[in-house]
Amino acid sequence: MSTITDVTEATGAEKHRARILQQITAVRALCDLAERHVDVFPDYVLARDFAITVDSAAEMTRLATALGGRWEKRTYGDWFSLERDFGGSDEWSRVKLSINTNRMNVCERVQTGTETRRVPDPQLVAEIPLVTIEEPVYERRCPDSLLDIRDEDFTGPATAERDEAIPW
């Protein structure tokens, strides 16, 4: 195993390598902890998705090629991803690595047609006067430490019914 350089004393490529090695050590420590306490951890507790974000298609290609293996293409909203599956028998045990970039770095935007829809007349909307109203303001207040809360004091998160009008 490589020696981990103190990130604060490293520079350039050495600093980058030191950070990566520290992350690897941290993930190993988390896996060791989970293995020692496997019956305590809920099914979904461990990170199943490890992500790398890059700035270009060329960088994405270089990285995927350097890492090797089979990569699947995925799109999520504005994101384009290459994903590599590292195994697991179902979605809760599967672990994957994603290389992500903004879709505009990879995909070409092409007009494929037009659609007709009804919208308010902008001239009439501009003529509608604005009024001032007062609306309630909400915030979430969380305890300083969940570990200080006794079971009988914990009411749990607000229900959807109680929070219906509260925007997240």
VMD Tcl script that builds the backbone (N, CA, C; Angstrom):
set m [mol new atoms 504]
animate dup $m
set s [atomselect $m all]
$s set {name element resname resid chain x y z} {
  {N N MET 1 A 0.840 -1.173 0.000}
  {CA C MET 1 A 0.000 0.000 0.000}
  {C C MET 1 A 0.888 1.239 0.000}
  {N N SER 2 A 0.450 2.274 -0.687}
  {CA C SER 2 A 1.214 3.514 -0.791}
  {C C SER 2 A 1.177 4.290 0.512}
  {N N THR 3 A 2.248 5.052 0.744}
  {CA C THR 3 A 2.288 5.928 1.906}
  {C C THR 3 A 1.465 7.166 1.597}
  {N N ILE 4 A 0.681 7.599 2.548}
  {CA C ILE 4 A -0.150 8.774 2.343}
  {C C ILE 4 A 0.614 10.013 2.771}
  {N N THR 5 A 0.789 10.928 1.832}
  {CA C THR 5 A 1.455 12.194 2.104}
  {C C THR 5 A 0.471 13.123 2.787}
  {N N ASP 6 A 0.949 13.945 3.710}
  {CA C ASP 6 A 0.109 14.955 4.333}
  {C C ASP 6 A -0.293 15.949 3.246}
  {N N VAL 7 A -1.596 16.089 3.011}
  {CA C VAL 7 A -2.101 16.944 1.946}
  {C C VAL 7 A -1.650 18.380 2.127}
  {N N THR 8 A -1.547 18.847 3.362}
  {CA C THR 8 A -1.174 20.247 3.606}
  {C C THR 8 A 0.252 20.540 3.173}
  {N N GLU 9 A 1.103 19.532 3.133}
  {CA C GLU 9 A 2.498 19.746 2.749}
  {C C GLU 9 A 2.753 19.407 1.286}
  {N N ALA 10 A 1.806 18.774 0.631}
  {CA C ALA 10 A 1.988 18.342 -0.754}
  {C C ALA 10 A 1.627 19.460 -1.725}
  {N N THR 11 A 2.127 19.333 -2.950}
  {CA C THR 11 A 1.794 20.299 -4.003}
  {C C THR 11 A 1.501 19.552 -5.302}
  {N N GLY 12 A 0.717 20.180 -6.190}
  {CA C GLY 12 A 0.465 19.661 -7.533}
  {C C GLY 12 A -0.035 18.236 -7.560}
  {N N ALA 13 A 0.613 17.416 -8.399}
  {CA C ALA 13 A 0.216 16.021 -8.590}
  {C C ALA 13 A 0.363 15.237 -7.283}
  {N N GLU 14 A 1.363 15.582 -6.485}
  {CA C GLU 14 A 1.574 14.901 -5.198}
  {C C GLU 14 A 0.377 15.156 -4.265}
  {N N LYS 15 A -0.139 16.375 -4.280}
  {CA C LYS 15 A -1.292 16.729 -3.449}
  {C C LYS 15 A -2.530 15.954 -3.917}
  {N N HIS 16 A -2.719 15.887 -5.233}
  {CA C HIS 16 A -3.853 15.139 -5.799}
  {C C HIS 16 A -3.769 13.667 -5.394}
  {N N ARG 17 A -2.598 13.074 -5.550}
  {CA C ARG 17 A -2.408 11.661 -5.184}
  {C C ARG 17 A -2.655 11.443 -3.694}
  {N N ALA 18 A -2.173 12.370 -2.863}
  {CA C ALA 18 A -2.368 12.253 -1.414}
  {C C ALA 18 A -3.848 12.289 -1.059}
  {N N ARG 19 A -4.598 13.164 -1.710}
  {CA C ARG 19 A -6.043 13.238 -1.435}
  {C C ARG 19 A -6.741 11.939 -1.825}
  {N N ILE 20 A -6.423 11.422 -2.992}
  {CA C ILE 20 A -7.046 10.170 -3.455}
  {C C ILE 20 A -6.703 9.028 -2.502}
  {N N LEU 21 A -5.452 8.933 -2.096}
  {CA C LEU 21 A -5.044 7.868 -1.175}
  {C C LEU 21 A -5.735 8.011 0.181}
  {N N GLN 22 A -5.941 9.232 0.646}
  {CA C GLN 22 A -6.658 9.431 1.898}
  {C C GLN 22 A -8.120 9.002 1.755}
  {N N GLN 23 A -8.737 9.305 0.615}
  {CA C GLN 23 A -10.116 8.870 0.385}
  {C C GLN 23 A -10.209 7.348 0.340}
  {N N ILE 24 A -9.259 6.705 -0.305}
  {CA C ILE 24 A -9.243 5.236 -0.376}
  {C C ILE 24 A -9.142 4.657 1.037}
  {N N THR 25 A -8.258 5.209 1.845}
  {CA C THR 25 A -8.102 4.756 3.228}
  {C C THR 25 A -9.400 4.947 4.010}
  {N N ALA 26 A -10.061 6.085 3.802}
  {CA C ALA 26 A -11.312 6.363 4.506}
  {C C ALA 26 A -12.413 5.383 4.091}
  {N N VAL 27 A -12.510 5.075 2.796}
  {CA C VAL 27 A -13.515 4.116 2.328}
  {C C VAL 27 A -13.220 2.728 2.900}
  {N N ARG 28 A -11.957 2.340 2.945}
  {CA C ARG 28 A -11.591 1.046 3.551}
  {C C ARG 28 A -11.987 1.007 5.027}
  {N N ALA 29 A -11.758 2.109 5.738}
  {CA C ALA 29 A -12.120 2.170 7.165}
  {C C ALA 29 A -13.632 2.039 7.330}
  {N N LEU 30 A -14.396 2.693 6.464}
  {CA C LEU 30 A -15.851 2.579 6.519}
  {C C LEU 30 A -16.283 1.140 6.234}
  {N N CYS 31 A -15.692 0.502 5.248}
  {CA C CYS 31 A -16.017 -0.895 4.932}
  {C C CYS 31 A -15.654 -1.815 6.094}
  {N N ASP 32 A -14.508 -1.578 6.714}
  {CA C ASP 32 A -14.113 -2.377 7.879}
  {C C ASP 32 A -15.116 -2.214 9.017}
  {N N LEU 33 A -15.553 -0.987 9.266}
  {CA C LEU 33 A -16.548 -0.721 10.299}
  {C C LEU 33 A -17.854 -1.461 9.980}
  {N N ALA 34 A -18.314 -1.352 8.758}
  {CA C ALA 34 A -19.559 -2.020 8.360}
  {C C ALA 34 A -19.430 -3.531 8.493}
  {N N GLU 35 A -18.269 -4.059 8.143}
  {CA C GLU 35 A -18.063 -5.510 8.240}
  {C C GLU 35 A -18.088 -5.975 9.701}
  {N N ARG 36 A -17.520 -5.174 10.596}
  {CA C ARG 36 A -17.518 -5.523 12.021}
  {C C ARG 36 A -18.915 -5.409 12.633}
  {N N HIS 37 A -19.770 -4.552 12.070}
  {CA C HIS 37 A -21.097 -4.294 12.639}
  {C C HIS 37 A -22.190 -4.525 11.602}
  {N N VAL 38 A -22.048 -5.550 10.787}
  {CA C VAL 38 A -22.960 -5.780 9.669}
  {C C VAL 38 A -24.409 -5.915 10.117}
  {N N ASP 39 A -24.644 -6.446 11.321}
  {CA C ASP 39 A -26.025 -6.631 11.793}
  {C C ASP 39 A -26.639 -5.338 12.326}
  {N N VAL 40 A -25.856 -4.274 12.490}
  {CA C VAL 40 A -26.370 -2.998 12.972}
  {C C VAL 40 A -26.757 -2.085 11.803}
  {N N PHE 41 A -26.046 -2.191 10.699}
  {CA C PHE 41 A -26.249 -1.305 9.551}
  {C C PHE 41 A -27.549 -1.640 8.818}
  {N N PRO 42 A -28.381 -0.618 8.511}
  {CA C PRO 42 A -29.545 -0.876 7.650}
  {C C PRO 42 A -29.081 -1.227 6.236}
  {N N ASP 43 A -29.972 -1.785 5.435}
  {CA C ASP 43 A -29.633 -2.208 4.071}
  {C C ASP 43 A -29.017 -1.104 3.223}
  {N N TYR 44 A -29.487 0.099 3.373}
  {CA C TYR 44 A -29.140 1.180 2.459}
  {C C TYR 44 A -28.049 2.111 2.966}
  {N N VAL 45 A -27.371 1.741 4.033}
  {CA C VAL 45 A -26.510 2.704 4.703}
  {C C VAL 45 A -25.233 3.050 3.938}
  {N N LEU 46 A -24.610 2.117 3.302}
  {CA C LEU 46 A -23.330 2.386 2.664}
  {C C LEU 46 A -23.496 3.045 1.307}
  {N N ALA 47 A -22.523 3.847 0.948}
  {CA C ALA 47 A -22.541 4.475 -0.367}
  {C C ALA 47 A -22.460 3.391 -1.430}
  {N N ARG 48 A -23.372 3.459 -2.353}
  {CA C ARG 48 A -23.361 2.492 -3.448}
  {C C ARG 48 A -22.868 3.138 -4.729}
  {N N ASP 49 A -22.852 4.446 -4.753}
  {CA C ASP 49 A -22.474 5.185 -5.951}
  {C C ASP 49 A -21.293 6.093 -5.635}
  {N N PHE 50 A -20.213 5.869 -6.322}
  {CA C PHE 50 A -19.051 6.730 -6.203}
  {C C PHE 50 A -18.972 7.524 -7.498}
  {N N ALA 51 A -18.807 8.827 -7.394}
  {CA C ALA 51 A -18.899 9.685 -8.571}
  {C C ALA 51 A -17.648 10.530 -8.750}
  {N N ILE 52 A -17.280 10.680 -10.012}
  {CA C ILE 52 A -16.194 11.570 -10.418}
  {C C ILE 52 A -16.821 12.539 -11.411}
  {N N THR 53 A -16.633 13.830 -11.205}
  {CA C THR 53 A -17.171 14.822 -12.133}
  {C C THR 53 A -16.016 15.421 -12.924}
  {N N VAL 54 A -16.197 15.454 -14.242}
  {CA C VAL 54 A -15.166 15.990 -15.144}
  {C C VAL 54 A -15.761 17.131 -15.963}
  {N N ASP 55 A -14.896 17.881 -16.634}
  {CA C ASP 55 A -15.323 19.076 -17.365}
  {C C ASP 55 A -15.495 18.893 -18.864}
  {N N SER 56 A -15.153 17.707 -19.397}
  {CA C SER 56 A -15.242 17.552 -20.851}
  {C C SER 56 A -15.440 16.088 -21.234}
  {N N ALA 57 A -15.911 15.890 -22.460}
  {CA C ALA 57 A -16.054 14.543 -23.002}
  {C C ALA 57 A -14.682 13.888 -23.155}
  {N N ALA 58 A -13.691 14.673 -23.538}
  {CA C ALA 58 A -12.335 14.128 -23.716}
  {C C ALA 58 A -11.786 13.610 -22.384}
  {N N GLU 59 A -11.999 14.371 -21.311}
  {CA C GLU 59 A -11.534 13.950 -19.986}
  {C C GLU 59 A -12.282 12.690 -19.534}
  {N N MET 60 A -13.578 12.636 -19.826}
  {CA C MET 60 A -14.393 11.477 -19.477}
  {C C MET 60 A -13.881 10.231 -20.211}
  {N N THR 61 A -13.618 10.380 -21.494}
  {CA C THR 61 A -13.119 9.263 -22.310}
  {C C THR 61 A -11.751 8.797 -21.830}
  {N N ARG 62 A -10.856 9.759 -21.564}
  {CA C ARG 62 A -9.506 9.416 -21.089}
  {C C ARG 62 A -9.574 8.630 -19.786}
  {N N LEU 63 A -10.420 9.087 -18.856}
  {CA C LEU 63 A -10.524 8.440 -17.554}
  {C C LEU 63 A -11.129 7.043 -17.660}
  {N N ALA 64 A -12.234 6.904 -18.393}
  {CA C ALA 64 A -12.875 5.594 -18.547}
  {C C ALA 64 A -11.937 4.607 -19.234}
  {N N THR 65 A -11.210 5.079 -20.227}
  {CA C THR 65 A -10.257 4.214 -20.941}
  {C C THR 65 A -9.120 3.789 -20.013}
  {N N ALA 66 A -8.613 4.722 -19.230}
  {CA C ALA 66 A -7.511 4.417 -18.309}
  {C C ALA 66 A -7.950 3.421 -17.235}
  {N N LEU 67 A -9.205 3.529 -16.757}
  {CA C LEU 67 A -9.693 2.631 -15.710}
  {C C LEU 67 A -10.112 1.273 -16.268}
  {N N GLY 68 A -10.419 1.228 -17.547}
  {CA C GLY 68 A -10.797 -0.032 -18.180}
  {C C GLY 68 A -12.152 -0.531 -17.716}
  {N N GLY 69 A -12.519 -1.712 -18.192}
  {CA C GLY 69 A -13.785 -2.321 -17.807}
  {C C GLY 69 A -14.917 -1.923 -18.739}
  {N N ARG 70 A -16.102 -2.397 -18.399}
  {CA C ARG 70 A -17.302 -2.133 -19.203}
  {C C ARG 70 A -18.068 -0.957 -18.602}
  {N N TRP 71 A -18.340 0.042 -19.413}
  {CA C TRP 71 A -19.032 1.257 -18.974}
  {C C TRP 71 A -20.363 1.374 -19.686}
  {N N GLU 72 A -21.404 1.773 -18.958}
  {CA C GLU 72 A -22.740 1.988 -19.535}
  {C C GLU 72 A -23.013 3.488 -19.586}
  {N N LYS 73 A -23.621 3.921 -20.676}
  {CA C LYS 73 A -23.982 5.327 -20.839}
  {C C LYS 73 A -25.345 5.575 -20.200}
  {N N ARG 74 A -25.464 6.692 -19.441}
  {CA C ARG 74 A -26.731 7.080 -18.823}
  {C C ARG 74 A -26.870 8.605 -18.912}
  {N N THR 75 A -28.108 9.073 -18.925}
  {CA C THR 75 A -28.363 10.505 -18.832}
  {C C THR 75 A -29.367 10.734 -17.709}
  {N N TYR 76 A -29.127 11.792 -16.947}
  {CA C TYR 76 A -29.993 12.185 -15.841}
  {C C TYR 76 A -30.174 13.694 -15.928}
  {N N GLY 77 A -31.313 14.146 -16.437}
  {CA C GLY 77 A -31.538 15.588 -16.550}
  {C C GLY 77 A -30.437 16.234 -17.359}
  {N N ASP 78 A -29.697 17.152 -16.738}
  {CA C ASP 78 A -28.615 17.857 -17.429}
  {C C ASP 78 A -27.283 17.112 -17.385}
  {N N TRP 79 A -27.274 15.897 -16.818}
  {CA C TRP 79 A -26.023 15.164 -16.642}
  {C C TRP 79 A -25.903 13.984 -17.595}
  {N N PHE 80 A -24.681 13.752 -18.057}
  {CA C PHE 80 A -24.320 12.597 -18.867}
  {C C PHE 80 A -23.336 11.787 -18.029}
  {N N SER 81 A -23.551 10.476 -17.940}
  {CA C SER 81 A -22.702 9.636 -17.091}
  {C C SER 81 A -22.236 8.388 -17.821}
  {N N LEU 82 A -21.046 7.970 -17.500}
  {CA C LEU 82 A -20.562 6.632 -17.819}
  {C C LEU 82 A -20.512 5.913 -16.485}
  {N N GLU 83 A -21.150 4.737 -16.407}
  {CA C GLU 83 A -21.230 4.012 -15.141}
  {C C GLU 83 A -20.611 2.636 -15.284}
  {N N ARG 84 A -19.831 2.276 -14.285}
  {CA C ARG 84 A -19.218 0.947 -14.232}
  {C C ARG 84 A -19.727 0.239 -12.992}
  {N N ASP 85 A -20.278 -0.941 -13.198}
  {CA C ASP 85 A -20.865 -1.747 -12.124}
  {C C ASP 85 A -19.781 -2.640 -11.527}
  {N N PHE 86 A -19.689 -2.657 -10.201}
  {CA C PHE 86 A -18.705 -3.489 -9.518}
  {C C PHE 86 A -19.331 -4.680 -8.809}
  {N N GLY 87 A -20.573 -4.984 -9.144}
  {CA C GLY 87 A -21.199 -6.184 -8.613}
  {C C GLY 87 A -22.190 -5.920 -7.511}
  {N N GLY 88 A -22.771 -6.992 -7.055}
  {CA C GLY 88 A -23.858 -6.970 -6.097}
  {C C GLY 88 A -25.031 -7.680 -6.747}
  {N N SER 89 A -25.840 -8.354 -5.940}
  {CA C SER 89 A -26.895 -9.192 -6.508}
  {C C SER 89 A -28.190 -8.441 -6.774}
  {N N ASP 90 A -28.362 -7.246 -6.186}
  {CA C ASP 90 A -29.572 -6.470 -6.437}
  {C C ASP 90 A -29.232 -4.991 -6.286}
  {N N GLU 91 A -30.230 -4.116 -6.477}
  {CA C GLU 91 A -29.944 -2.682 -6.461}
  {C C GLU 91 A -29.422 -2.177 -5.123}
  {N N TRP 92 A -29.717 -2.873 -4.023}
  {CA C TRP 92 A -29.266 -2.425 -2.706}
  {C C TRP 92 A -27.853 -2.875 -2.380}
  {N N SER 93 A -27.363 -3.901 -3.050}
  {CA C SER 93 A -26.005 -4.369 -2.775}
  {C C SER 93 A -25.034 -3.995 -3.891}
  {N N ARG 94 A -25.546 -3.507 -4.994}
  {CA C ARG 94 A -24.705 -3.145 -6.145}
  {C C ARG 94 A -23.890 -1.898 -5.823}
  {N N VAL 95 A -22.653 -1.872 -6.276}
  {CA C VAL 95 A -21.765 -0.723 -6.127}
  {C C VAL 95 A -21.327 -0.300 -7.515}
  {N N LYS 96 A -21.375 1.020 -7.769}
  {CA C LYS 96 A -20.976 1.490 -9.092}
  {C C LYS 96 A -20.127 2.751 -8.986}
  {N N LEU 97 A -19.358 2.968 -10.023}
  {CA C LEU 97 A -18.564 4.177 -10.184}
  {C C LEU 97 A -19.128 4.925 -11.375}
  {N N SER 98 A -19.374 6.219 -11.210}
  {CA C SER 98 A -19.894 7.049 -12.295}
  {C C SER 98 A -18.888 8.137 -12.624}
  {N N ILE 99 A -18.698 8.352 -13.909}
  {CA C ILE 99 A -17.936 9.509 -14.383}
  {C C ILE 99 A -18.987 10.432 -14.994}
  {N N ASN 100 A -19.125 11.638 -14.455}
  {CA C ASN 100 A -20.204 12.539 -14.834}
  {C C ASN 100 A -19.689 13.838 -15.436}
  {N N THR 101 A -20.468 14.361 -16.375}
  {CA C THR 101 A -20.215 15.696 -16.908}
  {C C THR 101 A -21.552 16.285 -17.334}
  {N N ASN 102 A -21.586 17.574 -17.524}
  {CA C ASN 102 A -22.793 18.208 -18.001}
  {C C ASN 102 A -23.087 17.706 -19.416}
  {N N ARG 103 A -24.356 17.447 -19.706}
  {CA C ARG 103 A -24.731 16.922 -21.023}
  {C C ARG 103 A -24.270 17.810 -22.165}
  {N N MET 104 A -24.213 19.138 -21.933}
  {CA C MET 104 A -23.792 20.027 -23.014}
  {C C MET 104 A -22.334 19.781 -23.412}
  {N N ASN 105 A -21.552 19.115 -22.549}
  {CA C ASN 105 A -20.161 18.782 -22.887}
  {C C ASN 105 A -20.060 17.589 -23.827}
  {N N VAL 106 A -21.152 16.815 -23.936}
  {CA C VAL 106 A -21.106 15.575 -24.708}
  {C C VAL 106 A -22.146 15.558 -25.826}
  {N N CYS 107 A -23.336 16.015 -25.515}
  {CA C CYS 107 A -24.466 15.864 -26.423}
  {C C CYS 107 A -24.735 17.138 -27.207}
  {N N GLU 108 A -25.154 16.949 -28.443}
  {CA C GLU 108 A -25.533 18.069 -29.285}
  {C C GLU 108 A -27.030 18.322 -29.136}
  {N N ARG 109 A -27.425 19.562 -28.950}
  {CA C ARG 109 A -28.841 19.917 -28.854}
  {C C ARG 109 A -29.365 20.104 -30.276}
  {N N VAL 110 A -30.369 19.315 -30.640}
  {CA C VAL 110 A -30.908 19.322 -31.991}
  {C C VAL 110 A -32.412 19.519 -31.922}
  {N N GLN 111 A -32.932 20.469 -32.692}
  {CA C GLN 111 A -34.380 20.643 -32.759}
  {C C GLN 111 A -34.959 19.528 -33.607}
  {N N THR 112 A -35.954 18.843 -33.057}
  {CA C THR 112 A -36.550 17.704 -33.762}
  {C C THR 112 A -37.963 17.988 -34.230}
  {N N GLY 113 A -38.444 19.205 -34.018}
  {CA C GLY 113 A -39.793 19.554 -34.439}
  {C C GLY 113 A -40.285 20.753 -33.658}
  {N N THR 114 A -41.596 20.975 -33.707}
  {CA C THR 114 A -42.227 22.048 -32.942}
  {C C THR 114 A -43.471 21.485 -32.282}
  {N N GLU 115 A -43.993 22.196 -31.305}
  {CA C GLU 115 A -45.260 21.828 -30.693}
  {C C GLU 115 A -46.065 23.107 -30.480}
  {N N THR 116 A -47.347 22.971 -30.501}
  {CA C THR 116 A -48.242 24.099 -30.282}
  {C C THR 116 A -48.868 23.956 -28.906}
  {N N ARG 117 A -48.846 25.039 -28.145}
  {CA C ARG 117 A -49.479 25.015 -26.840}
  {C C ARG 117 A -50.079 26.384 -26.555}
  {N N ARG 118 A -51.034 26.419 -25.665}
  {CA C ARG 118 A -51.706 27.667 -25.297}
  {C C ARG 118 A -51.005 28.275 -24.089}
  {N N VAL 119 A -50.725 29.567 -24.182}
  {CA C VAL 119 A -50.079 30.294 -23.094}
  {C C VAL 119 A -50.820 31.608 -22.875}
  {N N PRO 120 A -50.708 32.211 -21.703}
  {CA C PRO 120 A -51.333 33.517 -21.475}
  {C C PRO 120 A -50.732 34.574 -22.406}
  {N N ASP 121 A -51.555 35.503 -22.827}
  {CA C ASP 121 A -51.108 36.596 -23.687}
  {C C ASP 121 A -50.139 37.467 -22.886}
  {N N PRO 122 A -48.872 37.587 -23.317}
  {CA C PRO 122 A -47.877 38.353 -22.557}
  {C C PRO 122 A -48.264 39.817 -22.381}
  {N N GLN 123 A -48.965 40.418 -23.355}
  {CA C GLN 123 A -49.365 41.829 -23.223}
  {C C GLN 123 A -50.399 41.990 -22.122}
  {N N LEU 124 A -51.355 41.061 -22.044}
  {CA C LEU 124 A -52.370 41.146 -20.991}
  {C C LEU 124 A -51.771 40.855 -19.621}
  {N N VAL 125 A -50.856 39.900 -19.558}
  {CA C VAL 125 A -50.192 39.578 -18.289}
  {C C VAL 125 A -49.428 40.794 -17.783}
  {N N ALA 126 A -48.790 41.527 -18.682}
  {CA C ALA 126 A -48.029 42.712 -18.288}
  {C C ALA 126 A -48.939 43.790 -17.714}
  {N N GLU 127 A -50.211 43.788 -18.102}
  {CA C GLU 127 A -51.163 44.800 -17.632}
  {C C GLU 127 A -51.785 44.450 -16.273}
  {N N ILE 128 A -51.632 43.238 -15.827}
  {CA C ILE 128 A -52.209 42.827 -14.547}
  {C C ILE 128 A -51.410 43.490 -13.425}
  {N N PRO 129 A -52.093 44.227 -12.535}
  {CA C PRO 129 A -51.350 44.899 -11.451}
  {C C PRO 129 A -50.811 43.878 -10.443}
  {N N LEU 130 A -49.680 44.221 -9.853}
  {CA C LEU 130 A -49.101 43.399 -8.796}
  {C C LEU 130 A -49.609 43.891 -7.448}
  {N N VAL 131 A -49.827 42.955 -6.530}
  {CA C VAL 131 A -50.256 43.297 -5.177}
  {C C VAL 131 A -49.245 42.716 -4.193}
  {N N THR 132 A -49.189 43.300 -3.029}
  {CA C THR 132 A -48.284 42.812 -1.987}
  {C C THR 132 A -49.089 41.951 -1.026}
  {N N ILE 133 A -48.594 40.770 -0.760}
  {CA C ILE 133 A -49.247 39.874 0.191}
  {C C ILE 133 A -48.221 39.454 1.231}
  {N N GLU 134 A -48.697 38.965 2.364}
  {CA C GLU 134 A -47.809 38.451 3.394}
  {C C GLU 134 A -48.001 36.947 3.462}
  {N N GLU 135 A -46.896 36.217 3.408}
  {CA C GLU 135 A -46.937 34.756 3.467}
  {C C GLU 135 A -46.106 34.273 4.636}
  {N N PRO 136 A -46.469 33.138 5.213}
  {CA C PRO 136 A -45.664 32.601 6.319}
  {C C PRO 136 A -44.290 32.147 5.817}
  {N N VAL 137 A -43.300 32.264 6.689}
  {CA C VAL 137 A -41.945 31.826 6.386}
  {C C VAL 137 A -41.628 30.661 7.318}
  {N N TYR 138 A -41.093 29.585 6.762}
  {CA C TYR 138 A -40.778 28.391 7.544}
  {C C TYR 138 A -39.284 28.128 7.539}
  {N N GLU 139 A -38.820 27.473 8.564}
  {CA C GLU 139 A -37.453 26.974 8.620}
  {C C GLU 139 A -37.468 25.672 9.401}
  {N N ARG 140 A -36.445 24.895 9.241}
  {CA C ARG 140 A -36.295 23.650 9.996}
  {C C ARG 140 A -35.358 23.910 11.158}
  {N N ARG 141 A -35.785 23.525 12.347}
  {CA C ARG 141 A -34.929 23.633 13.527}
  {C C ARG 141 A -34.656 22.226 14.021}
  {N N CYS 142 A -33.405 21.866 14.006}
  {CA C CYS 142 A -33.002 20.507 14.366}
  {C C CYS 142 A -32.280 20.526 15.704}
  {N N PRO 143 A -32.373 19.445 16.470}
  {CA C PRO 143 A -31.663 19.389 17.754}
  {C C PRO 143 A -30.155 19.440 17.527}
  {N N ASP 144 A -29.443 19.955 18.524}
  {CA C ASP 144 A -27.985 20.019 18.419}
  {C C ASP 144 A -27.389 18.637 18.238}
  {N N SER 145 A -27.953 17.650 18.927}
  {CA C SER 145 A -27.434 16.294 18.813}
  {C C SER 145 A -28.575 15.299 18.888}
  {N N LEU 146 A -28.701 14.469 17.889}
  {CA C LEU 146 A -29.701 13.406 17.921}
  {C C LEU 146 A -29.381 12.391 19.016}
  {N N LEU 147 A -28.112 12.309 19.377}
  {CA C LEU 147 A -27.717 11.343 20.397}
  {C C LEU 147 A -28.212 11.733 21.783}
  {N N ASP 148 A -28.598 13.013 21.980}
  {CA C ASP 148 A -29.119 13.469 23.270}
  {C C ASP 148 A -30.623 13.281 23.396}
  {N N ILE 149 A -31.291 12.873 22.323}
  {CA C ILE 149 A -32.744 12.720 22.348}
  {C C ILE 149 A -33.094 11.322 22.850}
  {N N ARG 150 A -33.958 11.260 23.864}
  {CA C ARG 150 A -34.440 9.967 24.353}
  {C C ARG 150 A -35.513 9.473 23.398}
  {N N ASP 151 A -35.677 8.164 23.282}
  {CA C ASP 151 A -36.673 7.587 22.380}
  {C C ASP 151 A -38.057 8.175 22.596}
  {N N GLU 152 A -38.453 8.366 23.870}
  {CA C GLU 152 A -39.810 8.869 24.141}
  {C C GLU 152 A -39.971 10.340 23.742}
  {N N ASP 153 A -38.845 11.080 23.565}
  {CA C ASP 153 A -38.914 12.481 23.156}
  {C C ASP 153 A -38.960 12.644 21.639}
  {N N PHE 154 A -38.578 11.621 20.924}
  {CA C PHE 154 A -38.449 11.736 19.473}
  {C C PHE 154 A -39.801 11.541 18.805}
  {N N THR 155 A -40.257 12.560 18.114}
  {CA C THR 155 A -41.538 12.467 17.417}
  {C C THR 155 A -41.332 12.141 15.947}
  {N N GLY 156 A -40.097 12.145 15.506}
  {CA C GLY 156 A -39.803 11.815 14.119}
  {C C GLY 156 A -39.983 13.004 13.206}
  {N N PRO 157 A -39.694 12.808 11.918}
  {CA C PRO 157 A -39.825 13.899 10.957}
  {C C PRO 157 A -41.291 14.272 10.777}
  {N N ALA 158 A -41.516 15.492 10.353}
  {CA C ALA 158 A -42.884 15.948 10.099}
  {C C ALA 158 A -43.507 15.090 9.011}
  {N N THR 159 A -44.777 14.830 9.154}
  {CA C THR 159 A -45.459 14.002 8.156}
  {C C THR 159 A -45.772 14.836 6.934}
  {N N ALA 160 A -46.029 14.161 5.823}
  {CA C ALA 160 A -46.373 14.861 4.589}
  {C C ALA 160 A -47.629 15.699 4.792}
  {N N GLU 161 A -48.578 15.199 5.586}
  {CA C GLU 161 A -49.819 15.921 5.821}
  {C C GLU 161 A -49.543 17.245 6.547}
  {N N ARG 162 A -48.696 17.215 7.571}
  {CA C ARG 162 A -48.376 18.428 8.320}
  {C C ARG 162 A -47.548 19.393 7.488}
  {N N ASP 163 A -46.773 18.868 6.550}
  {CA C ASP 163 A -45.851 19.696 5.776}
  {C C ASP 163 A -46.371 20.022 4.383}
  {N N GLU 164 A -47.619 19.725 4.125}
  {CA C GLU 164 A -48.141 19.851 2.775}
  {C C GLU 164 A -47.863 21.221 2.143}
  {N N ALA 165 A -48.001 22.286 2.918}
  {CA C ALA 165 A -47.843 23.617 2.363}
  {C C ALA 165 A -46.427 24.177 2.532}
  {N N ILE 166 A -45.527 23.370 3.095}
  {CA C ILE 166 A -44.168 23.855 3.325}
  {C C ILE 166 A -43.283 23.466 2.149}
  {N N PRO 167 A -42.792 24.438 1.389}
  {CA C PRO 167 A -41.895 24.104 0.269}
  {C C PRO 167 A -40.535 23.666 0.808}
  {N N TRP 168 A -39.933 22.680 0.173}
  {CA C TRP 168 A -38.606 22.206 0.591}
  {C C TRP 168 A -37.602 23.069 -0.035}
}
mol reanalyze $m
mol bondsrecalc $m
mol representation Tube
mol addrep $m
